[in-house]
Amino acid sequence: RSIPWVVHWHADVLASSHHLGLRLFYLLYRPFERALLRQSRAIIATSPPYLASSKPLQQAGDKCHVVPLGLDPASLAGDDHPRAGRATDAPLRVLAVGRLTYYKGLEYLIRAMALMEHGELHLVGSGDLEAKLHKLARDLRLDQRVTFHGHLSDQQLAAQLNACDCLCLPSIERTEAFGVVLLEAMSRAKATVISDVPGAGMGWVVDDGVTGLHVPPENVRALAAAMANLQRDRDKIRRLGERGRQKFDRLFHIDKSAEGVSRLYRRVLASSTDL
């Protein structure tokens, strides 16, 4: 009797319009992908929008189930309690965390910062676009307002999360399938600003106007306007953060995720014994 397979599907291998190498690789990989899905007993996707927009998963039919990713706040470095709000006249402190690579959309975030009168951007991470992004910040005369922190320890990242007013995830394509860093921010009651990429999970994790703000991808002016909105309304930052923490506790705590995965595994095992 064969062992029942459960596939945890974090993201498609995208034939990206931004990356020729990925398009060529996917032509070779696709037959193996189809075989994997065909032989699986169940497939776990991380959000309803990603499941609905995934071409490979559309062929898997009723094998697919949604179980969101989760985090354990107790395992995160530092405390997870919201800090007192910053002064109303302080620059908006924006945090972005992730690899400095094309799909993260950080170029648009830096350009949006140049349109803001009062704002500072803290970038955490490293990657192939690091030199290009440094140059862009210099060319826009943002040396004093954009800080590149590189790779940080868990404790240092926790300090940045606690110090920020909001976390921004300006990714431009579905390679950003979910955005786990959003959960880290929400667990600390931080407001979030995301690019609402069609078919990605970010727009489902963050509720527009409730736990954060949505902007169209690659739209510099919309991104600047969203951040300026938060800059003008410190109480809104607090409300979005509090509701984000409530949604985290309701859907994204590790206990909720583990319960969903465990329930599905039990169903798969029970159905395999009946065969």
C-alpha positions as CSV (number, residue, x, y, z in Angstrom):
1,R,0.0,0.0,0.0
2,S,1.4,3.4,-1.0
3,I,2.0,6.1,1.6
4,P,-0.6,8.9,1.2
5,W,1.2,12.2,0.2
6,V,0.2,15.6,1.5
7,V,1.8,18.4,-0.4
8,H,2.3,21.8,1.4
9,W,2.1,24.2,-1.5
10,H,3.7,27.5,-0.5
11,A,4.0,29.1,-4.0
12,D,3.9,28.3,-7.7
13,V,7.1,28.2,-9.7
14,L,6.2,31.3,-11.6
15,A,7.2,31.8,-15.2
16,S,8.0,35.4,-14.2
17,S,7.9,38.1,-16.8
18,H,10.7,39.8,-14.9
19,H,13.1,36.8,-14.9
20,L,14.0,34.8,-18.1
21,G,15.8,32.1,-16.2
22,L,12.7,31.2,-14.2
23,R,10.7,30.9,-17.4
24,L,13.2,28.5,-19.0
25,F,13.5,26.5,-15.8
26,Y,9.8,26.0,-15.4
27,L,9.6,24.3,-18.9
28,L,11.9,21.6,-17.5
29,Y,10.2,21.5,-14.0
30,R,6.6,21.3,-15.1
31,P,6.4,17.5,-15.8
32,F,7.7,16.8,-12.3
33,E,5.2,19.2,-10.8
34,R,2.3,17.6,-12.6
35,A,3.4,14.1,-11.4
36,L,3.7,15.3,-7.8
37,L,0.2,16.8,-7.8
38,R,-1.3,13.8,-9.5
39,Q,0.1,11.3,-7.0
40,S,-0.7,13.4,-3.9
41,R,-3.7,12.7,-1.7
42,A,-4.1,16.3,-0.4
43,I,-2.6,19.7,-1.1
44,I,-2.4,22.5,1.4
45,A,-2.5,26.1,0.1
46,T,-1.8,29.0,2.3
47,S,-4.7,31.4,1.3
48,P,-7.9,31.3,-0.7
49,P,-6.7,33.9,-3.3
50,Y,-3.5,32.0,-4.0
51,L,-5.4,28.7,-4.4
52,A,-7.9,30.3,-6.8
53,S,-5.2,31.9,-9.0
54,S,-2.8,29.0,-9.1
55,K,-2.9,27.3,-12.5
56,P,-1.2,24.1,-11.3
57,L,-3.6,23.7,-8.4
58,Q,-6.6,24.3,-10.6
59,Q,-5.9,20.9,-12.1
60,A,-5.8,19.2,-8.7
61,G,-9.5,19.8,-8.0
62,D,-10.9,18.8,-4.6
63,K,-7.6,17.7,-3.3
64,C,-6.8,21.3,-2.4
65,H,-7.4,22.7,1.1
66,V,-6.5,26.1,2.7
67,V,-4.6,26.2,5.9
68,P,-3.0,29.6,6.6
69,L,0.6,29.8,7.8
70,G,1.0,30.6,11.5
71,L,3.5,32.0,14.0
72,D,4.1,31.4,17.6
73,P,4.5,34.8,19.3
74,A,6.2,33.2,22.2
75,S,9.1,32.1,19.9
76,L,9.7,35.6,18.5
77,A,12.6,37.6,19.9
78,G,11.8,40.5,22.1
79,D,8.4,41.4,23.6
80,D,5.3,41.3,21.4
81,H,3.4,44.1,23.1
82,P,2.7,47.4,21.2
83,R,4.8,50.3,22.3
84,A,3.4,53.8,23.0
85,G,2.7,55.8,19.9
86,R,5.3,58.2,18.6
87,A,4.8,62.0,18.7
88,T,2.3,63.2,16.1
89,D,4.9,65.5,14.5
90,A,7.6,62.7,14.3
91,P,8.4,61.4,10.8
92,L,6.6,58.2,9.9
93,R,8.9,55.3,10.5
94,V,8.4,52.7,7.8
95,L,10.0,49.2,8.0
96,A,10.5,46.8,5.1
97,V,12.0,43.4,5.6
98,G,13.1,40.9,3.0
99,R,15.6,40.0,0.3
100,L,16.6,43.0,-1.8
101,T,15.5,41.5,-5.0
102,Y,13.2,42.4,-8.0
103,Y,9.9,41.0,-6.8
104,K,10.0,42.8,-3.5
105,G,9.2,46.1,-5.2
106,L,11.6,48.1,-2.9
107,E,12.5,50.5,-5.7
108,Y,8.9,51.7,-5.7
109,L,9.0,52.1,-1.9
110,I,12.2,54.2,-2.0
111,R,10.7,56.4,-4.8
112,A,7.5,56.8,-2.7
113,M,9.6,57.9,0.3
114,A,11.0,60.7,-1.9
115,L,7.4,62.1,-2.4
116,M,6.8,62.2,1.4
117,E,7.6,65.3,3.4
118,H,8.0,63.5,6.7
119,G,9.1,59.9,6.6
120,E,12.0,57.6,7.1
121,L,12.5,54.1,5.7
122,H,14.4,51.2,7.3
123,L,15.3,48.3,5.1
124,V,16.3,45.0,6.6
125,G,17.9,42.4,4.3
126,S,20.4,41.8,1.6
127,G,20.3,40.7,-2.0
128,D,21.3,41.1,-5.6
129,L,19.7,44.6,-5.9
130,E,21.5,46.1,-2.8
131,A,23.9,48.2,-4.8
132,K,21.2,49.4,-7.2
133,L,18.9,50.4,-4.3
134,H,21.7,52.2,-2.5
135,K,22.4,54.2,-5.6
136,L,18.7,55.0,-6.1
137,A,18.5,56.4,-2.5
138,R,21.6,58.5,-3.1
139,D,20.3,59.8,-6.5
140,L,17.0,60.8,-4.8
141,R,18.9,62.5,-2.0
142,L,17.5,60.2,0.6
143,D,20.7,59.3,2.3
144,Q,19.5,60.7,5.6
145,R,16.0,59.2,5.4
146,V,16.7,55.6,4.1
147,T,18.7,53.3,6.2
148,F,20.0,50.0,5.0
149,H,20.5,47.6,7.9
150,G,21.5,44.5,6.1
151,H,21.0,41.2,7.8
152,L,19.9,41.5,11.5
153,S,19.8,39.1,14.3
154,D,16.4,38.1,15.7
155,Q,16.8,40.5,18.6
156,Q,17.8,43.4,16.3
157,L,14.9,42.7,14.0
158,A,12.5,42.6,16.9
159,A,13.8,46.0,17.9
160,Q,13.1,47.4,14.4
161,L,9.6,45.9,14.5
162,N,8.8,47.5,17.8
163,A,10.3,50.9,16.8
164,C,8.4,51.2,13.5
165,D,5.1,52.9,12.9
166,C,4.1,50.5,10.1
167,L,5.5,47.6,8.0
168,C,5.4,47.9,4.3
169,L,5.5,45.0,1.8
170,P,5.4,46.5,-1.7
171,S,6.0,43.3,-3.6
172,I,5.1,43.3,-7.3
173,E,4.1,39.7,-8.2
174,R,2.8,36.4,-6.9
175,T,6.3,35.2,-6.0
176,E,5.3,36.9,-2.7
177,A,2.8,34.2,-2.0
178,F,1.8,35.1,1.6
179,G,4.2,37.4,3.4
180,V,5.1,35.8,6.7
181,V,6.7,39.1,7.9
182,L,3.2,40.5,7.9
183,L,2.3,38.1,10.7
184,E,5.3,39.2,12.7
185,A,4.1,42.8,12.4
186,M,0.5,42.0,13.2
187,S,1.5,39.9,16.2
188,R,3.1,43.1,17.5
189,A,0.0,45.2,16.7
190,K,1.7,47.1,13.9
191,A,-0.2,48.7,11.0
192,T,0.7,47.3,7.5
193,V,0.8,48.6,4.0
194,I,0.9,46.1,1.1
195,S,0.7,46.0,-2.7
196,D,-2.5,44.1,-3.5
197,V,-1.1,41.8,-6.2
198,P,-3.9,39.9,-7.9
199,G,-3.8,36.2,-6.8
200,A,-1.3,36.7,-4.0
201,G,-2.1,36.1,-0.4
202,M,-1.0,39.5,0.9
203,G,-4.4,41.1,0.2
204,W,-6.1,38.4,2.2
205,V,-3.8,38.5,5.1
206,V,-4.2,42.3,5.4
207,D,-7.8,43.7,5.3
208,D,-7.8,47.1,3.5
209,G,-8.8,49.9,5.9
210,V,-9.2,47.4,8.8
211,T,-5.8,46.0,9.6
212,G,-3.7,47.9,7.0
213,L,-3.8,49.6,3.7
214,H,-3.8,48.3,0.1
215,V,-2.2,50.0,-2.8
216,P,-1.9,48.9,-6.5
217,P,1.5,47.2,-7.2
218,E,4.2,49.4,-8.8
219,N,2.2,52.5,-8.1
220,V,4.6,55.0,-6.4
221,R,2.1,57.8,-5.9
222,A,-0.5,55.5,-4.3
223,L,2.2,54.1,-2.0
224,A,3.3,57.6,-1.0
225,A,-0.4,58.6,-0.4
226,A,-1.0,55.6,1.8
227,M,2.0,56.4,4.0
228,A,1.1,60.1,4.1
229,N,-2.4,59.0,5.3
230,L,-0.8,57.2,8.2
231,Q,1.6,60.1,8.9
232,R,-1.4,62.5,9.3
233,D,-3.4,60.1,11.5
234,R,-1.5,58.5,14.4
235,D,-4.8,57.2,15.9
236,K,-5.4,55.3,12.6
237,I,-2.0,53.6,13.0
238,R,-3.0,52.4,16.4
239,R,-6.5,51.2,15.3
240,L,-5.1,49.3,12.3
241,G,-2.4,47.7,14.6
242,E,-4.9,46.6,17.2
243,R,-7.2,45.0,14.7
244,G,-4.2,43.4,13.0
245,R,-3.3,41.8,16.4
246,Q,-6.9,40.6,16.8
247,K,-6.9,39.0,13.3
248,F,-3.5,37.4,14.1
249,D,-4.9,35.8,17.2
250,R,-8.0,34.6,15.4
251,L,-6.4,33.1,12.2
252,F,-2.6,33.1,12.2
253,H,-1.5,32.0,15.7
254,I,0.6,28.8,15.3
255,D,-2.0,26.9,17.3
256,K,-4.7,27.6,14.7
257,S,-2.4,26.6,11.8
258,A,-1.3,23.4,13.6
259,E,-4.9,22.5,14.3
260,G,-5.8,22.9,10.6
261,V,-2.9,20.8,9.4
262,S,-3.5,18.1,12.0
263,R,-7.2,17.9,11.1
264,L,-6.4,17.4,7.4
265,Y,-3.7,14.8,8.1
266,R,-6.2,12.8,10.2
267,R,-8.7,12.9,7.3
268,V,-6.1,11.7,4.8
269,L,-4.9,8.9,7.1
270,A,-8.5,7.8,7.8
271,S,-9.4,7.7,4.1
272,S,-6.3,5.7,3.3
273,T,-7.2,2.9,5.8
274,D,-10.6,2.6,4.1
275,L,-9.0,1.9,0.7
